């Protein structure tokens, strides 16, 4: 049985999508999370084992009978097939709507679409992977293959033991090649250390890895640790192979020990450090540009083998350029400032952070630095992550970092007189706070700024996107004389933005919201899903999708999405605006007391926001508090004089008649005129 599986693995190619919809961890305790961060791992061990087996088939079809007989090796073939059907049903149920894209079943075979997934073990095994990607994966993917699943069945345990040996051999060979390439002067000692430690975890007697680790520790000034590593390696060699360390290892040990005894020598003088080397890529002057540039420094990792930063996730946002060379800098921040590295790179912002290990937790600190005039922190946050949850780093930490940075930069750049000169993107930054003001004069000024930006750059995808967004709220404020025509304009603009940039997740999300208002709910859900697959950290699209799910009649789903929005951007400067989606959700849920509490905050934060009043008024009506609703009704009618229940009934995108009738009943009880 294993011979056949090995043949499938050898001939099938693993090419994961750029934006996988599922992340599966087979190394360490098994885990599976969707692109939305939902846990989709089945509970039963045998269902998990079946999923793991399908993963390690690299997407090739696997006979049902093979998996059934492996997992249920002590029962009849008929009973094994029945049990496997139940396990497969549990697996598809756990994956929910994603199962249709991921699992293909036939009468005799079953197949997992691994190319739609990111699977840690497959990424490590794939022979076409670059050495650099293997390096990153080796750091992130720790633990034994399928820990805790040894006792699923006797045959499965035997198969798993062989797979573990094969994985270790392949990974050890790959890491050995990477280490040989990296273990030279000028390479980042943190990365060398991480690879060496991973290789030593497979083979404690690997002297090449031990020497590389000793050199890396010495470069970082950790000579005592380097000497302890020598002792560890010596003991492992004596215990396992009954031999002494090689002469090369002994010479390195003697050199480090001699240097550690010198007095008055800088701690890091054992070898050339990253900061002592010229870096022409970083220090070279950047070309002229009209977009913001955000540099991401490599996080300062202390006693942590997972040196991760949010550069890749931040690059999915379309408002600024992320300068990736900065992510390789290992210099102290003070040195970068004193040497004008940021100025020569023409950076506007920098993301800086530290990761420290204390006991059984990692402590992560991150800050956003504004470099425009004088370097100053404009946002910071701290996170704690248990060592056992390191696999959730992207979900629990990176997502919140990048989800917060984007709206904060937009808010700062939207301040008047922020800069003396504005290109097209600068004009768009100025327009954003004017849109959210919902004051008609300022709103119109925002529209003029967007048109000016398009005059400068007609093919600027974000300018086209923001114009579409402007039209959406022009309708929402009741200022459009022809709603259908305006929404057709929004659709055209969104499609234009998507043609210019197919991965413009903001344009896709706004398009989805427009479809919801046109009552094309199935397509709206599809495009919201597409938008958030491209950029699951785009906070305000989560909020827009929450409002759309209210229209569909799913307020609980809407509240979950709002929770994701709040987790991503707890300090969103426009939170008071998007908080209105909570009022809508509580109104649809018939939780009128909460709707009133939130609704009051919304209208107080933005007196000109017309749609903030409507769910608040309806909820007060249902609570029988007409007198309390009166001033809100008067304010709404002053902003939208022709507002009536009949107009609302026709325009608002209710999917369910009962939701429409209930909402309108609340408006009527609060004193809104019928016609």
C-alpha positions as CSV (number, residue, x, y, z in Angstrom):
1,X,0.0,0.0,0.0
2,X,2.7,2.5,0.9
3,X,4.6,1.7,-2.4
4,X,1.6,2.9,-4.4
5,X,1.3,6.1,-2.3
6,X,4.9,6.9,-2.7
7,X,4.6,6.6,-6.5
8,X,1.7,9.1,-6.4
9,X,3.7,11.5,-4.4
10,X,6.7,11.3,-6.6
11,X,4.8,12.0,-9.8
12,X,2.2,14.6,-8.6
13,X,3.2,18.3,-8.5
14,X,2.2,20.5,-5.7
15,X,1.6,24.1,-6.8
16,X,-0.5,25.9,-4.1
17,X,-2.6,28.9,-5.2
18,X,-1.3,32.4,-4.5
19,X,-4.2,32.8,-2.1
20,X,-5.0,29.3,-0.7
21,X,-8.4,28.9,0.9
22,X,-7.2,26.4,3.5
23,X,-4.1,26.1,5.6
24,X,-3.3,22.6,6.9
25,X,-0.6,21.9,9.4
26,X,0.6,18.2,9.5
27,X,3.7,18.9,11.5
28,X,3.0,18.9,15.2
29,X,-0.6,18.6,16.4
30,X,-2.8,18.6,13.2
31,X,-4.5,21.9,12.4
32,X,-6.7,23.2,9.6
33,X,-8.0,26.8,9.2
34,X,-9.8,28.5,6.4
35,X,-8.8,31.7,4.9
36,X,-11.3,33.4,7.2
37,X,-9.5,32.0,10.2
38,X,-12.2,29.4,11.0
39,X,-11.2,26.0,12.5
40,X,-12.3,23.4,9.9
41,X,-10.5,20.4,11.4
42,X,-12.9,17.4,12.0
43,X,-13.0,16.3,15.6
44,X,-12.7,12.5,15.2
45,X,-9.1,11.2,15.0
46,X,-9.9,8.9,12.0
47,X,-11.4,11.7,10.0
48,X,-8.3,13.7,10.7
49,X,-6.1,10.8,9.7
50,X,-8.1,10.4,6.4
51,X,-7.5,14.1,5.7
52,X,-3.8,13.7,6.4
53,X,-3.5,10.7,4.1
54,X,-5.2,12.7,1.3
55,X,-2.8,15.6,1.9
56,X,0.2,13.4,1.5
57,X,-1.1,12.0,-1.8
58,X,-0.3,15.4,-3.2
59,X,-3.8,15.8,-4.8
60,X,-3.8,12.4,-6.5
61,X,-7.0,10.3,-6.4
62,X,-6.8,7.7,-3.6
63,X,-9.0,4.5,-3.6
64,X,-11.6,4.6,-0.9
65,X,-10.9,1.0,-0.1
66,X,-7.3,1.8,0.6
67,X,-8.0,4.4,3.3
68,X,-10.9,2.4,4.7
69,X,-8.8,-0.8,5.2
70,X,-5.9,1.3,6.6
71,X,-8.0,3.1,9.3
72,X,-10.4,0.3,10.1
73,X,-8.0,-2.7,10.0
74,X,-9.9,-4.8,12.5
75,X,-13.3,-5.0,11.0
76,X,-14.8,-6.4,7.8
77,X,-14.3,-4.6,4.5
78,X,-18.0,-3.7,4.3
79,X,-17.9,-2.2,7.8
80,X,-14.7,-0.3,7.0
81,X,-16.2,1.2,3.9
82,X,-19.3,2.3,5.9
83,X,-17.1,3.9,8.6
84,X,-15.0,5.7,6.0
85,X,-18.2,7.2,4.5
86,X,-19.1,8.5,7.9
87,X,-15.6,10.0,8.4
88,X,-15.8,11.6,4.9
89,X,-19.1,13.1,5.8
90,X,-17.7,14.5,9.0
91,X,-14.7,15.9,7.0
92,X,-16.9,17.7,4.4
93,X,-19.2,19.0,7.2
94,X,-16.3,20.5,9.0
95,X,-15.1,22.3,5.9
96,X,-18.6,23.7,5.2
97,X,-19.1,25.5,1.9
98,X,-15.4,25.1,1.1
99,X,-15.8,21.3,0.8
100,X,-17.2,21.6,-2.8
101,X,-13.9,23.2,-3.9
102,X,-11.6,20.9,-1.9
103,X,-12.9,17.4,-1.9
104,X,-13.8,15.5,-5.1
105,X,-15.5,12.1,-4.5
106,X,-16.1,9.3,-7.0
107,X,-17.6,5.9,-6.6
108,X,-14.2,4.3,-6.0
109,X,-11.8,7.2,-5.2
110,X,-11.6,10.4,-3.2
111,X,-9.3,13.3,-3.8
112,X,-8.2,16.5,-2.0
113,X,-7.5,19.6,-4.1
114,X,-4.1,20.3,-2.4
115,X,-3.4,23.1,-4.9
116,X,-6.2,25.1,-3.2
117,X,-4.5,24.5,0.1
118,X,-1.2,25.4,1.8
119,X,0.0,22.3,3.5
120,X,3.2,22.6,5.6
121,X,4.6,19.1,4.9
122,X,3.9,19.3,1.2
123,X,5.6,22.7,0.9
124,X,8.6,21.2,2.6
125,X,8.7,18.1,0.5
126,X,8.1,19.8,-2.9
127,X,11.4,19.5,-4.7
128,X,10.8,22.6,-6.9
129,X,10.7,24.9,-3.9
130,X,13.5,27.4,-3.7
131,X,16.1,27.2,-0.9
132,X,14.8,30.5,0.5
133,X,11.3,29.3,0.8
134,X,12.5,26.0,2.4
135,X,14.4,28.2,4.9
136,X,11.3,30.0,6.0
137,X,9.2,26.9,6.2
138,X,11.8,25.0,8.2
139,X,11.6,27.8,10.8
140,X,7.8,27.9,10.9
141,X,7.0,24.1,10.5
142,X,8.1,22.4,13.7
143,X,7.2,19.2,15.4
144,X,6.7,15.6,14.5
145,X,4.6,14.6,11.6
146,X,1.0,14.1,12.8
147,X,1.7,14.1,16.5
148,X,-1.0,12.3,18.5
149,X,-2.2,10.1,15.6
150,X,0.1,7.1,16.1
151,X,-2.6,5.0,17.7
152,X,-5.3,5.5,15.1
153,X,-4.8,1.9,13.8
154,X,-1.9,-0.5,13.5
155,X,-1.6,-0.2,9.8
156,X,-1.9,3.6,9.9
157,X,0.8,3.7,12.6
158,X,3.2,1.7,10.4
159,X,2.5,4.0,7.4
160,X,3.0,7.1,9.6
161,X,6.4,5.8,10.9
162,X,7.7,5.4,7.4
163,X,6.4,8.8,6.3
164,X,8.1,10.4,9.3
165,X,11.4,8.9,8.4
166,X,11.0,9.9,4.7
167,X,10.1,13.5,5.7
168,X,13.1,13.8,8.0
169,X,15.4,12.5,5.4
170,X,14.1,14.9,2.7
171,X,14.0,17.9,5.0
172,X,17.4,17.2,6.5
173,X,18.9,17.1,3.1
174,X,17.3,20.3,2.0
175,X,18.3,22.1,5.1
176,X,21.8,20.8,4.8
177,X,22.1,22.4,1.3
178,X,20.6,25.7,2.5
179,X,22.9,25.8,5.5
180,X,26.0,25.3,3.4
181,X,24.9,28.2,1.2
182,X,24.1,30.5,4.1
183,X,27.0,29.6,6.4
184,X,29.4,32.2,5.1
185,X,30.5,35.7,6.1
186,X,27.8,38.4,5.7
187,X,24.8,36.1,6.1
188,X,22.2,36.9,8.7
189,X,23.2,35.0,11.9
190,X,19.6,34.8,13.0
191,X,18.5,32.8,9.9
192,X,21.6,30.6,10.1
193,X,20.9,29.9,13.7
194,X,17.3,29.0,13.0
195,X,18.2,26.5,10.2
196,X,21.0,25.0,12.2
197,X,18.8,24.4,15.2
198,X,16.1,22.8,13.0
199,X,18.7,20.5,11.4
200,X,20.1,19.6,14.8
201,X,16.6,18.6,15.9
202,X,16.6,16.0,13.2
203,X,20.3,14.9,13.8
204,X,21.8,15.9,17.1
205,X,25.2,14.7,15.9
206,X,25.3,16.9,12.8
207,X,28.7,18.6,13.4
208,X,28.3,20.9,10.4
209,X,25.0,22.3,11.8
210,X,26.6,22.6,15.3
211,X,29.5,24.6,14.0
212,X,27.2,26.8,12.0
213,X,25.2,27.5,15.1
214,X,28.3,28.2,17.1
215,X,29.5,30.7,14.5
216,X,26.1,32.4,14.4
217,X,25.8,32.6,18.2
218,X,29.3,34.1,18.3
219,X,28.4,36.8,15.7
220,X,25.4,37.7,17.8
221,X,27.7,38.1,20.9
222,X,26.3,34.9,22.6
223,X,29.7,33.2,23.0
224,X,28.7,31.4,26.2
225,X,25.8,29.8,24.3
226,X,28.1,28.9,21.5
227,X,30.4,27.1,24.0
228,X,27.4,25.3,25.5
229,X,26.4,24.2,22.0
230,X,29.9,22.6,21.6
231,X,29.4,20.7,24.8
232,X,25.9,19.5,23.7
233,X,27.3,18.2,20.4
234,X,30.2,16.5,22.1
235,X,27.9,14.7,24.5
236,X,25.6,13.6,21.7
237,X,28.5,12.3,19.6
238,X,29.9,10.3,22.6
239,X,26.4,8.9,23.5
240,X,25.3,8.0,20.0
241,X,28.5,7.3,18.0
242,X,31.1,7.0,20.7
243,X,33.4,9.5,18.9
244,X,34.9,12.8,19.8
245,X,34.2,16.1,17.9
246,X,36.2,16.7,14.7
247,X,39.4,18.7,14.8
248,X,37.5,21.5,13.0
249,X,34.9,21.6,15.7
250,X,37.5,21.7,18.4
251,X,39.4,24.5,16.7
252,X,36.3,26.6,16.5
253,X,35.5,25.9,20.1
254,X,39.0,27.0,21.1
255,X,38.8,30.2,19.1
256,X,35.5,31.2,20.6
257,X,36.7,30.4,24.1
258,X,39.8,32.4,23.6
259,X,37.9,35.5,22.3
260,X,35.4,35.3,25.2
261,X,38.3,35.6,27.7
262,X,39.7,38.8,26.1
263,X,38.9,42.0,28.1
264,X,37.6,45.1,26.6
265,X,36.6,43.6,23.2
266,X,33.2,44.3,21.8
267,X,30.9,41.3,22.3
268,X,30.1,40.9,18.7
269,X,33.7,40.9,17.4
270,X,33.8,37.1,16.7
271,X,32.9,37.7,13.1
272,X,31.5,40.4,10.7
273,X,28.0,41.3,11.6
274,X,25.2,42.3,9.2
275,X,25.5,45.9,10.3
276,X,29.2,46.0,9.6
277,X,28.8,45.1,5.9
278,X,27.9,47.5,3.1
279,X,24.4,47.0,1.8
280,X,24.2,48.6,-1.6
281,X,20.6,47.4,-2.1
282,X,19.4,49.2,1.0
283,X,21.5,52.3,0.9
284,X,21.0,53.1,-2.8
285,X,18.8,56.1,-3.4
286,X,15.3,55.2,-4.4
287,X,13.9,56.5,-7.7
288,X,11.3,59.3,-7.7
289,X,7.8,58.1,-6.9
290,X,4.3,59.4,-6.2
291,X,3.2,56.7,-3.8
292,X,3.8,56.2,-0.2
293,X,6.6,53.8,0.8
294,X,6.4,51.7,3.9
295,X,9.5,49.9,5.0
296,X,9.2,46.7,7.2
297,X,12.3,46.1,9.3
298,X,13.1,42.5,10.3
299,X,11.8,42.0,13.8
300,X,14.4,41.8,16.5
301,X,14.0,38.2,17.7
302,X,15.4,37.3,21.0
303,X,15.6,33.6,21.8
304,X,13.0,32.9,19.2
305,X,13.5,30.9,16.0
306,X,10.5,32.5,14.2
307,X,11.7,35.8,12.8
308,X,8.5,36.8,11.0
309,X,7.3,40.2,9.9
310,X,4.1,41.4,8.2
311,X,5.7,42.6,4.9
312,X,3.9,40.0,2.7
313,X,0.5,40.6,4.3
314,X,1.0,44.4,4.2
315,X,1.8,44.2,0.5
316,X,-1.7,43.1,-0.3
317,X,-3.0,46.6,0.5
318,X,-3.1,48.9,-2.5
319,X,-2.5,52.4,-1.0
320,X,1.2,52.2,-0.6
321,X,4.3,50.3,-1.7
322,X,6.0,47.9,0.8
323,X,9.7,48.1,0.5
324,X,10.9,44.6,1.0
325,X,14.7,45.1,1.1
326,X,14.2,46.8,4.5
327,X,12.8,43.5,5.8
328,X,16.3,42.1,5.6
329,X,18.0,44.8,7.6
330,X,19.5,43.6,10.9
331,X,20.9,46.9,12.1
332,X,19.8,48.7,15.3
333,X,17.1,51.3,14.6
334,X,19.3,54.0,16.0
335,X,22.0,53.2,13.5
336,X,19.5,53.3,10.6
337,X,18.4,56.7,11.7
338,X,21.8,58.1,12.2
339,X,23.0,56.9,8.8
340,X,20.0,58.4,7.0
341,X,19.1,55.0,5.6
342,X,15.4,55.8,5.7
343,X,15.8,59.1,4.0
344,X,17.9,57.5,1.2
345,X,15.2,54.9,0.7
346,X,12.6,57.7,0.7
347,X,10.5,55.9,3.2
348,X,7.4,57.5,4.6
349,X,6.7,54.9,7.3
350,X,8.5,52.0,8.9
351,X,7.2,49.0,10.8
352,X,9.5,47.9,13.7
353,X,9.0,45.1,16.2
354,X,10.6,42.7,18.7
355,X,9.8,39.1,19.6
356,X,10.9,37.7,22.9
357,X,10.4,34.4,24.5
358,X,9.5,34.3,28.2
359,X,8.6,30.9,29.6
360,X,5.9,29.3,27.6
361,X,4.9,32.5,25.7
362,X,6.2,34.8,23.0
363,X,5.8,38.5,23.6
364,X,5.5,40.5,20.4
365,X,5.8,44.3,20.4
366,X,5.3,46.3,17.2
367,X,5.1,49.9,16.3
368,X,4.5,52.1,13.2
369,X,7.0,55.0,12.8
370,X,6.1,58.1,10.9
371,X,9.2,59.3,9.1
372,X,7.8,62.3,7.2
373,X,9.4,65.1,9.3
374,X,10.9,63.6,12.4
375,X,10.8,60.0,13.4
376,X,7.9,59.4,15.8
377,X,5.8,56.4,16.7
378,X,2.1,56.8,15.7
379,X,0.8,53.4,16.6
380,X,2.0,50.5,18.8
381,X,0.6,47.3,20.1
382,X,1.7,44.3,22.2
383,X,0.7,40.7,21.7
384,X,1.2,37.5,23.7
385,X,1.2,34.1,21.9
386,X,1.6,30.8,23.6
387,X,4.4,28.6,22.2
388,X,1.8,25.9,21.4
389,X,-0.1,28.5,19.2
390,X,2.8,29.6,17.1
391,X,1.1,28.1,14.1
392,X,-1.6,30.8,14.5
393,X,1.0,33.7,14.3
394,X,-0.6,35.0,11.0
395,X,-4.1,34.7,12.3
396,X,-3.7,36.2,15.8
397,X,-0.8,38.7,15.3
398,X,0.2,39.5,11.8
399,X,-3.5,40.0,10.7
400,X,-4.1,42.5,13.5
401,X,-0.9,44.3,12.8
402,X,-1.6,44.9,9.1
403,X,-5.3,45.4,9.6
404,X,-4.5,48.3,12.0
405,X,-1.7,49.9,10.0
406,X,-3.7,50.5,6.8
407,X,-6.5,52.6,8.2
408,X,-4.1,54.5,10.5
409,X,-1.9,55.5,7.6
410,X,-4.9,56.5,5.5
411,X,-6.2,58.7,8.4
412,X,-2.8,60.4,9.0
413,X,-2.3,61.1,5.3
414,X,-5.8,62.5,5.0
415,X,-5.0,65.4,7.3
416,X,-4.8,68.8,5.5
417,X,-1.4,70.3,4.9
418,X,0.2,66.9,5.7
419,X,2.5,67.4,2.8
420,X,3.4,70.3,0.5
421,X,3.0,68.4,-2.7
422,X,0.3,65.9,-3.6
423,X,0.2,63.5,-6.6
424,X,-2.9,61.5,-7.5
425,X,-2.6,59.2,-4.5
426,X,-2.2,62.2,-2.1
427,X,-5.4,63.7,-3.4
428,X,-7.2,60.5,-2.7
429,X,-5.9,60.5,0.9
430,X,-7.4,64.0,1.3
431,X,-10.7,62.8,-0.1
432,X,-11.2,59.8,2.3
433,X,-12.0,61.8,5.6
434,X,-14.2,64.1,3.6
435,X,-16.3,61.1,2.4
436,X,-16.7,59.8,6.0
437,X,-17.8,63.2,7.2
438,X,-21.1,62.7,5.3
439,X,-21.5,66.4,5.2
440,X,-22.8,67.3,1.8
441,X,-20.3,70.1,1.1
442,X,-17.3,68.2,2.2
443,X,-18.6,65.1,0.4
444,X,-18.8,67.0,-2.8
445,X,-15.3,68.3,-2.3
446,X,-14.1,64.7,-1.9
447,X,-15.7,63.9,-5.3
448,X,-13.8,66.8,-6.9
449,X,-10.5,65.6,-5.4
450,X,-11.0,62.1,-6.8
451,X,-11.8,63.5,-10.2
452,X,-8.6,65.6,-10.0
453,X,-6.6,62.5,-9.2
454,X,-8.1,60.7,-12.2
455,X,-7.1,63.6,-14.3
456,X,-3.5,63.1,-13.2
457,X,-3.6,59.2,-13.4
458,X,-6.6,58.0,-15.4
459,X,-5.4,54.3,-14.9
460,X,-5.0,54.6,-11.1
461,X,-7.0,51.6,-9.9
462,X,-7.5,53.0,-6.4
463,X,-8.7,56.3,-7.8
464,X,-11.4,54.4,-9.8
465,X,-12.2,52.3,-6.7
466,X,-12.6,55.4,-4.4
467,X,-14.9,57.0,-7.0
468,X,-17.1,53.9,-6.9
469,X,-17.1,54.1,-3.1
470,X,-18.0,57.8,-3.3
471,X,-21.0,57.0,-5.5
472,X,-22.2,54.2,-3.1
473,X,-22.5,56.7,-0.2
474,X,-23.9,59.3,-2.5
475,X,-26.8,56.9,-2.8
476,X,-26.8,56.0,0.8
477,X,-27.1,59.6,1.9
478,X,-30.2,60.0,-0.4
479,X,-28.5,62.5,-2.7
480,X,-28.9,60.5,-5.9
481,X,-31.9,61.2,-8.0
482,X,-31.6,57.9,-9.9
483,X,-30.5,55.1,-7.6
484,X,-30.5,52.4,-10.4
485,X,-28.4,54.6,-12.7
486,X,-25.9,55.4,-9.9
487,X,-25.4,51.7,-9.0
488,X,-24.8,51.0,-12.7
489,X,-22.1,53.6,-12.5
490,X,-20.6,52.0,-9.4
491,X,-20.6,48.6,-11.2
492,X,-18.9,50.0,-14.2
493,X,-16.2,51.7,-12.1
494,X,-15.6,48.6,-10.0
495,X,-15.1,46.5,-13.1
496,X,-12.8,49.1,-14.5
497,X,-10.7,49.0,-11.3
498,X,-10.6,45.2,-11.4
499,X,-9.5,45.3,-15.0
500,X,-6.6,47.6,-14.1
501,X,-5.7,45.5,-11.0
502,X,-7.3,42.0,-10.9
503,X,-6.2,41.6,-7.2
504,X,-7.8,44.9,-6.1
505,X,-9.7,43.4,-3.2
506,X,-11.2,46.8,-2.3
507,X,-12.8,47.2,-5.7
508,X,-14.1,43.6,-5.5
509,X,-15.6,44.2,-2.0
510,X,-17.3,47.4,-3.1
511,X,-18.7,45.6,-6.1
512,X,-20.1,42.9,-3.8
513,X,-21.7,45.5,-1.6
514,X,-23.3,47.1,-4.7
515,X,-24.7,43.7,-5.8
516,X,-26.3,43.3,-2.3
517,X,-28.0,46.7,-2.7
518,X,-29.3,45.5,-6.1
519,X,-30.6,42.4,-4.3
520,X,-28.3,40.1,-6.3
521,X,-27.4,38.4,-3.0
522,X,-25.8,35.2,-4.3
523,X,-23.3,37.1,-6.4
524,X,-22.7,39.5,-3.6
525,X,-21.7,36.7,-1.3
526,X,-19.5,35.3,-4.0
527,X,-17.6,38.5,-4.6
528,X,-17.3,39.3,-0.8
529,X,-15.7,35.8,-0.5
530,X,-13.4,36.6,-3.5
531,X,-12.4,39.9,-2.0
532,X,-11.5,38.5,1.4
533,X,-9.6,35.6,-0.1
534,X,-7.3,38.1,-1.8
535,X,-6.9,40.1,1.4
536,X,-8.5,38.6,4.6
537,X,-7.1,41.5,6.6
538,X,-9.1,44.3,4.9
539,X,-11.1,45.4,7.9
540,X,-13.7,47.7,6.3
541,X,-14.7,45.1,3.7
542,X,-15.5,42.8,6.7
543,X,-17.8,45.6,7.9
544,X,-19.5,46.1,4.5
545,X,-20.0,42.3,4.2
546,X,-21.6,42.3,7.7
547,X,-24.2,44.9,6.5
548,X,-24.9,42.8,3.4
549,X,-25.5,39.7,5.6
550,X,-28.0,41.7,7.5
551,X,-29.9,42.5,4.3
552,X,-29.8,38.7,3.5
553,X,-31.4,38.0,6.9
554,X,-28.4,36.5,8.7
555,X,-27.6,38.9,11.6
556,X,-25.6,36.3,13.6
557,X,-23.3,35.9,10.6
558,X,-23.1,39.7,10.4
559,X,-22.1,40.0,14.0
560,X,-19.3,37.4,13.5
561,X,-18.0,39.4,10.6
562,X,-18.1,42.6,12.6
563,X,-16.1,40.8,15.3
564,X,-13.5,40.1,12.7
565,X,-13.5,43.7,11.7
566,X,-13.0,44.9,15.3
567,X,-10.2,42.3,15.9
568,X,-8.4,43.5,12.8
569,X,-8.7,47.3,13.4
570,X,-9.6,48.0,17.0
571,X,-8.3,51.6,16.6
572,X,-9.8,52.3,13.2
573,X,-10.3,56.1,13.1
574,X,-13.6,55.5,11.3
575,X,-14.9,52.9,13.7
576,X,-17.7,55.2,14.7
577,X,-18.9,55.1,11.1
578,X,-18.7,51.3,10.6
579,X,-20.2,50.7,14.0
580,X,-23.6,51.4,12.4
581,X,-23.4,47.9,11.0
582,X,-23.8,46.7,14.6
583,X,-27.0,48.8,15.0
584,X,-28.4,47.2,11.8
585,X,-27.4,43.7,12.9
586,X,-29.0,44.1,16.4
587,X,-32.1,45.6,14.8
588,X,-32.5,42.6,12.4
589,X,-31.8,40.3,15.4
590,X,-34.6,42.0,17.3
591,X,-32.1,42.9,20.1
592,X,-33.5,46.4,20.2
593,X,-31.9,47.5,23.5
594,X,-28.4,46.9,22.2
595,X,-29.3,48.5,18.9
596,X,-30.3,51.7,20.7
597,X,-27.1,51.7,22.8
598,X,-24.9,51.4,19.7
599,X,-27.1,53.6,17.5
600,X,-26.9,56.5,19.9
601,X,-23.1,56.4,19.7
602,X,-23.2,56.3,15.9
603,X,-25.3,59.4,15.4
604,X,-23.5,61.2,18.2
605,X,-20.2,60.5,16.4
606,X,-21.5,61.7,13.0
607,X,-24.6,63.9,13.1
608,X,-24.8,64.0,9.3
609,X,-24.8,60.3,8.7
610,X,-28.4,59.7,7.5
611,X,-28.3,55.9,7.6
612,X,-27.2,56.0,11.3
613,X,-30.6,57.2,12.3
614,X,-32.8,54.6,10.6
615,X,-32.1,51.5,12.6
616,X,-31.9,53.5,15.8
617,X,-35.4,55.0,15.2
618,X,-36.8,51.6,14.2
619,X,-35.5,50.0,17.4
620,X,-36.9,52.8,19.6
621,X,-40.2,52.3,17.9
622,X,-40.2,48.6,18.7
623,X,-39.4,49.4,22.3
624,X,-42.4,51.7,22.5
625,X,-40.1,54.8,23.2
626,X,-41.6,57.1,20.6
627,X,-41.0,60.2,22.6
628,X,-37.3,59.4,22.9
629,X,-37.3,58.7,19.1
630,X,-38.8,62.1,18.2
631,X,-35.6,64.2,18.1
632,X,-33.9,61.5,16.0
633,X,-36.9,61.5,13.6
634,X,-36.8,65.3,13.3
635,X,-33.0,65.2,12.6
636,X,-33.4,62.5,10.0
637,X,-36.2,64.4,8.2
638,X,-34.1,67.5,8.2
639,X,-31.4,65.6,6.4
640,X,-33.7,63.7,4.1
641,X,-37.0,65.6,3.9
642,X,-38.7,63.2,1.6
643,X,-38.0,60.1,3.6
644,X,-41.1,57.9,4.1
645,X,-41.7,54.3,5.1
646,X,-43.0,53.6,1.6
647,X,-39.8,55.0,0.0
648,X,-37.7,53.0,2.4
649,X,-39.7,49.8,1.8
650,X,-39.0,50.1,-2.0
651,X,-35.3,51.1,-1.8
652,X,-33.8,49.1,1.1
653,X,-32.4,45.7,0.0
654,X,-34.4,43.3,2.2
655,X,-34.2,39.7,1.1
656,X,-36.9,38.4,3.5
657,X,-40.4,39.9,3.6
658,X,-40.6,39.4,7.4
659,X,-37.4,41.5,7.9
660,X,-38.8,44.3,5.7
661,X,-42.2,44.3,7.5
662,X,-40.6,44.3,11.0
663,X,-38.2,47.1,10.2
664,X,-40.9,49.2,8.7
665,X,-43.2,48.5,11.7
666,X,-40.5,49.9,14.0
667,X,-40.2,53.1,11.8
668,X,-44.0,53.5,11.9
669,X,-44.2,53.1,15.7
670,X,-41.5,55.7,16.1
671,X,-43.4,58.3,14.0
672,X,-41.9,58.1,10.5
673,X,-44.6,59.1,7.9
674,X,-45.9,56.3,5.8
675,X,-46.0,58.3,2.5
